[in-house]
Amino acid sequence: MSQHTSQYVFNSKEDYNVILDNMSREFEERWNHQTQSPYTNLENYITRAVLGNGSFGTVMLVREKSGKNYYAAKMMSKEDLVRLKQVAHVHNEKHVLNAARFPFLIYLVDSTKCFDYLYLILPLVNGGELFSYHRRVRKFNEKHARFYAAQVALALEYMHKMHLMYRDLKPENILLDQRGYIKITDFGFTKRVDGRTSTLCGTPEYLAPEIVQLRPYNKSVDWWAFGILVYEFVAGRSPFAIHNRDVILMYSKICICDYKMPSYFTSQLRSLVESLMQVDTSKRLGNSNDGSSDVKSHPWFQGVDWFGILNQEVTAPYQPTISGAEDLSNFENFEFKDRYKSRINRHPELFANF
Ligand SMILES: Nc1ncnc2c1ncn2[C@@H]1O[C@H](COP(=O)(O)OP(=O)(O)OP(=O)(O)O)[C@@H](O)[C@H]1O
């Protein structure tokens, strides 16, 4: 499996369209070529530390035994996945991670399983979550926000071109690498669909009105969430954040787009947020045939060196301090709890294709 996110150099708009077509062909090949993980547990790796705990598993720092490379191993209990009805999501996540290759997306390096757990081996991204960094500084200035937003817009453009709806955009799912560039992670809710779907999923603060109203929706829900994300970067809070997080009240505000624009937003940022957060999807920026180009050519992005960003030549506004692969200073301290150790293979039929 290739360990490179991109072997491409991005030079011009024409080249980029050709490159995206090539990426699309390569994506299709990998999408159609899924392999079953061997029952090798983590025997090819040495576990060094816990990087984080998600709702469905633990992410550990591991080092491969045959070399010196470090990775993040996402370990998920089969029992928990069945109990929490996440079986389809985990297959989905592996499928997408295996097929997608883009500079700002996490990808699958390897996968294994054992009687109790499934393991996804991912590139180690050790600058911590964008969420934690944002919480520390509270607000980004617009230039700083634009640096991250440009990468998210390019990643959404790629995913949509591959007919993937991401459906879980939020700062918690954006990791920072050593150079301060982003890697989007967590593809459990990502769905490959060319058109519309109607499953209710995502995180309340970022749900588009059509999802809240249980209406069929398309990839423009990601552009709505992108509007929320950019707003939150600069305002330091989500537009629909409500004291005590009354979700029903939040949903009623989302449906009528009832939020306040901070007075310090520039007119270009106001215009971007307003255009993305349109209840009427026919008016929502990003929802035309040439959707991502419309977003990228919005005046707020004027002056962005798109190819410099794609090639990661632009200096990031913040570079995490990392002294080595085992430096965990950008992560909170987590404890490891290995709850299951059975002699029987749990749910072999449900995870046969994992
Ligand atoms: N590739 C990685 N490199 C470094 N740390 C990672 C990596 N992937 C995940 N982590 C850390 O582990 C945490 C949990 O990972 P992840 O969000 O994938 O789990 P999850 O169970 O899907 O979580 P969620 O609760 O968001 O559904 C992340 O927030 C991050 O801090």
The ligand as an SDF file (V2000), in Angstrom:
LIG
                    3D

 31 33  0  0  0  0  0  0  0  0999 V2000
   -3.3340    9.6140   12.9840 N   0  0  0  0  0  0  0  0  0  0  0  0
   -3.3200   10.0900   14.2170 C   0  0  0  0  0  0  0  0  0  0  0  0
   -2.1800   10.5880   14.7450 N   0  0  0  0  0  0  0  0  0  0  0  0
   -2.1690   11.0790   16.0090 C   0  0  0  0  0  0  0  0  0  0  0  0
   -3.2500   11.1080   16.8210 N   0  0  0  0  0  0  0  0  0  0  0  0
   -4.4000   10.6300   16.3660 C   0  0  0  0  0  0  0  0  0  0  0  0
   -4.5040   10.0920   15.0420 C   0  0  0  0  0  0  0  0  0  0  0  0
   -5.7810    9.6940   14.8610 N   0  0  0  0  0  0  0  0  0  0  0  0
   -6.4400    9.9720   15.9910 C   0  0  0  0  0  0  0  0  0  0  0  0
   -5.6160   10.5280   16.9230 N   0  0  0  0  0  0  0  0  0  0  0  0
   -5.9760   10.9670   18.2870 C   0  0  0  0  0  0  0  0  0  0  0  0
   -6.9510   10.0800   18.8260 O   0  0  0  0  0  0  0  0  0  0  0  0
   -8.1960   10.7570   19.0590 C   0  0  0  0  0  0  0  0  0  0  0  0
   -9.3770    9.8580   18.7530 C   0  0  0  0  0  0  0  0  0  0  0  0
   -9.3480    9.4740   17.3980 O   0  0  0  0  0  0  0  0  0  0  0  0
  -10.6180    9.3920   16.4690 P   0  0  0  0  0  0  0  0  0  0  0  0
  -11.2500   10.7480   16.4770 O   0  0  0  0  0  0  0  0  0  0  0  0
  -10.2350    8.8470   15.1570 O   0  0  0  0  0  0  0  0  0  0  0  0
  -11.4870    8.3490   17.2530 O   0  0  0  0  0  0  0  0  0  0  0  0
  -13.0520    8.1650   17.1730 P   0  0  0  0  0  0  0  0  0  0  0  0
  -13.4060    7.0020   18.0390 O   0  0  0  0  0  0  0  0  0  0  0  0
  -13.4690    8.0570   15.7580 O   0  0  0  0  0  0  0  0  0  0  0  0
  -13.4960    9.5180   17.7990 O   0  0  0  0  0  0  0  0  0  0  0  0
  -14.8850   10.2590   17.7780 P   0  0  0  0  0  0  0  0  0  0  0  0
  -15.2480   10.3250   19.2110 O   0  0  0  0  0  0  0  0  0  0  0  0
  -14.5430   11.6140   17.2030 O   0  0  0  0  0  0  0  0  0  0  0  0
  -15.8000    9.4800   16.9110 O   0  0  0  0  0  0  0  0  0  0  0  0
   -8.1130   11.9810   18.1640 C   0  0  0  0  0  0  0  0  0  0  0  0
   -8.9050   12.9790   18.6240 O   0  0  0  0  0  0  0  0  0  0  0  0
   -6.6140   12.3280   18.2260 C   0  0  0  0  0  0  0  0  0  0  0  0
   -6.3050   13.0580   19.3790 O   0  0  0  0  0  0  0  0  0  0  0  0
  1  2  1  0
  2  3  1  0
  2  7  2  0
  3  4  2  0
  4  5  1  0
  5  6  2  0
  6  7  1  0
  6 10  1  0
  7  8  1  0
  8  9  2  0
  9 10  1  0
 10 11  1  0
 11 12  1  0
 11 30  1  0
 12 13  1  0
 13 14  1  0
 13 28  1  0
 14 15  1  0
 15 16  1  0
 16 17  2  0
 16 18  1  0
 16 19  1  0
 19 20  1  0
 20 21  2  0
 20 22  1  0
 20 23  1  0
 23 24  1  0
 24 25  2  0
 24 26  1  0
 24 27  1  0
 28 29  1  0
 28 30  1  0
 30 31  1  0
M  END
$$$$
